[in-house]
């Protein structure tokens, strides 16, 4: 099972230099994947959770591709209805080529109604638009030399039934976000059931969980996977591996934009997990030998 990191590409403490340090830290610690989020119009409903500056994901990942060597680069998640499918197909194909085939495209339908309105995209049609756009992107990659790419995997986000079914129909992985371990346990079983119902192979299971390292155990039914002592976090990762997770993405951002001013706290937590999970640290000098 591979481990990734979701990096905040927003907030008062985030700038190009901090993003570069995030990427190089995650790569040096041996993490397999770095993902970032997506918003285009930081409307009030978005800004309440993810304040400016908010760096656009394709541009940001292109920047990070140039300052890293091995770590995969992805979105968690790209809001598909916000952009024309041929534009997304071209940007993704170019980014995948420039990065040496390292792109993972996590996709979702979006939730911020005011942002949809600002962009002139019908909120009520976001599910159908997502399906149509993903099919159009896949066709562009398959048919046009100008869009040649791949294979670029779609990781389909969404914790609900619609997202799960979309992952089975269109995705290489289901990418549910930030939930409890009992929920994830049940969800992994549900994924297999839906795949059997639809007569399709089950996609990979690639959840994003929180990373909140505490000195004392976190107890109670509401404890999210990845939250608690190091022992609890490692046990959560062990169980997700037993459930068949292909990749688990750790998300150190826990809702307070002020935390982006102190990324060292998250870096220390990532280093602690990497050490105890026995990740393979990366030394770029090894590629020169």
Buried (B, 14 or more C-beta within 10 A) or exposed (E): BBBBBBBBBBBEBBEEEBBBBBBBBBBBBBBBBBBBBBBBBBBEBBBEEBBBEBBEBBEBBBBBBEEBBEBBBBBBBBBBBBBEBBEBBBBBBBBBEBBEEBBBBBBBBBEBEBBBBBBEBEBEEBBEBBBBBBEBBBBBBEEBEEBEBBEBBBBBBBBEEBBBBBBBBBBBBBBBBBBBBEBBBEBBEEBEEBBEEEEEEBBBBBBBBBBBBEEEEBEEEEBBBBBBBBEBBBBBBEBBEEBEBBBBBBBBBEEEBEBBBEBEEBBEBBBBBBEEBEBEEBEEEEEEE
